[in-house]
Amino acid sequence: MPILRKGAAELGVNVFAVAKSPVGEAYKLKPIRIGLYDQYGGLMPAGLIRWIFEQYEFPFEMVYPKTLDAGDLKNKFDVIVFTDGAYRRPGSASRGGGGLFANRIPDDVPEQYQPWLGTITADKTIPQIKKFVDSGGSVVTIGSSTNMGEILGVPVSNHLTEKGPDGKNRPLPAEKFYISGTLLKANIDNTQPLAFGMPSEVDVLYDNSPLYNLAPDAAQKHTTSVGWFPGHG
């Protein structure tokens, strides 16, 4: 008990005692190897996620483009997190996917930082990420990086599009859809493991964020929505 009291006080968590082991369906938890993507010059969202990991004492390792390009990711990580700004699919309207220092000449960068150089590319990096997923690895994408979803086989499509004169979908222009820095209400399916402990309705900060439709065959591919906006279930 002294150890539990000390841990609860230091970490800000609640500890409850039960008379017997819980019954029913349960999930077996185990330590996981977390990779957090960043690149030379730094992505601000990656810094924010790094701070959260450090505050809650999640073990993690920073991952840079050259590590991704080298492959063999499943032997190094169980899950890799890509924040807003890490990737932008060519032709999409989302932000991010480069960075101020993305095109720095290696000789202009101190030697200790040269392994951090580069960006996520369609020809080298994405195939390695797909191999990681196909071999059982998990990928968490946030903001612009959710553009990886369709490439990795997730049955989704961009909701924020319209038909162009050629009959093809194109991103909605800002004149037709623009929401920057606004609080919106969203529904949450808290029966999903990703949302355990969440209320059924939350306030979220929407800042020109991506929005997706599930494909008609999403259920057959074991894909469901964990969160959605009212009227977009």
Residue pairs with C-beta under 8 A, 6 or more apart in sequence:
4 15
5 15
7 13
7 15
8 14
8 15
11 56
11 57
27 193
31 59
32 78
32 79
33 59
33 61
33 76
33 77
33 78
33 79
34 53
34 58
34 59
34 60
34 61
34 77
34 78
34 79
34 80
34 81
35 60
35 61
35 62
35 63
35 73
35 76
35 77
35 79
35 80
35 81
36 46
36 49
36 50
36 53
36 60
36 61
36 62
36 63
36 80
36 81
36 83
37 43
37 46
37 62
37 63
37 64
37 68
37 80
37 81
37 82
37 83
37 86
37 120
38 46
38 47
38 50
38 62
38 63
38 64
38 86
38 116
39 64
39 65
39 86
39 99
39 101
39 102
39 116
39 117
39 118
39 119
40 64
40 99
40 101
40 102
40 104
40 109
40 113
40 116
40 117
40 118
41 99
41 100
41 101
41 102
41 104
42 99
43 83
43 84
43 85
43 86
43 96
43 99
44 85
45 83
45 84
45 85
45 86
45 142
45 143
46 83
46 85
46 86
48 83
49 81
49 83
49 142
50 60
50 62
52 58
53 60
61 76
61 77
63 77
63 80
64 115
64 116
64 117
64 118
65 116
65 117
65 118
65 119
65 120
65 121
65 125
66 115
66 116
66 117
66 118
67 76
67 115
68 120
68 125
68 128
68 129
69 118
69 121
69 124
69 125
69 128
70 128
71 128
71 131
73 80
73 128
73 129
73 131
73 132
73 137
74 131
74 132
74 135
74 136
74 137
77 132
77 137
78 137
78 138
79 137
79 138
79 139
79 140
80 129
80 132
80 137
80 138
80 139
80 140
81 139
81 140
81 142
82 120
82 139
82 140
82 141
82 142
82 145
82 148
83 142
83 143
83 145
84 95
84 96
84 142
84 143
84 144
84 145
85 95
85 96
85 97
85 99
85 143
85 144
85 145
86 96
86 97
86 120
86 144
86 145
87 96
87 97
87 120
87 141
87 144
87 145
87 147
87 148
88 94
88 95
88 96
88 97
88 98
88 144
88 147
89 97
89 147
89 148
89 150
89 151
90 122
92 144
92 147
92 158
92 171
93 160
93 171
93 172
94 143
94 144
94 146
94 147
94 208
94 210
95 143
95 144
95 208
96 143
96 144
96 145
97 119
97 120
97 144
97 147
98 119
99 119
102 118
102 119
104 117
106 114
106 117
109 117
119 125
120 126
126 148
126 151
129 139
129 148
129 152
130 151
130 152
130 153
132 139
133 139
133 152
133 153
139 148
139 152
141 147
141 148
141 149
143 209
143 210
144 210
146 210
146 212
147 210
149 156
149 212
150 156
150 157
154 223
155 214
155 215
155 217
155 218
155 221
155 223
156 212
156 213
156 214
156 215
156 218
156 223
157 212
157 213
157 215
158 169
158 171
158 210
158 211
158 212
158 213
159 211
159 212
159 213
159 232
160 171
160 172
160 177
160 210
160 211
161 169
161 170
161 171
161 172
162 169
162 170
162 172
162 176
163 169
163 170
164 170
178 208
179 206
179 207
179 208
180 207
180 208
181 205
181 207
182 205
182 206
182 207
183 203
183 204
183 205
183 206
184 203
184 204
184 206
184 229
185 201
185 202
185 203
185 204
185 229
185 230
186 201
186 202
186 203
186 204
186 227
186 228
186 229
186 230
187 200
187 201
187 227
187 228
187 229
187 230
187 233
188 195
188 198
188 199
188 200
188 201
188 202
188 226
188 227
189 195
189 224
189 225
189 226
189 227
190 196
190 197
190 198
190 199
190 200
192 224
192 226
194 226
195 226
195 227
202 227
204 227
211 229
211 232
214 223
214 224
214 225
215 221
215 223
218 224
225 233
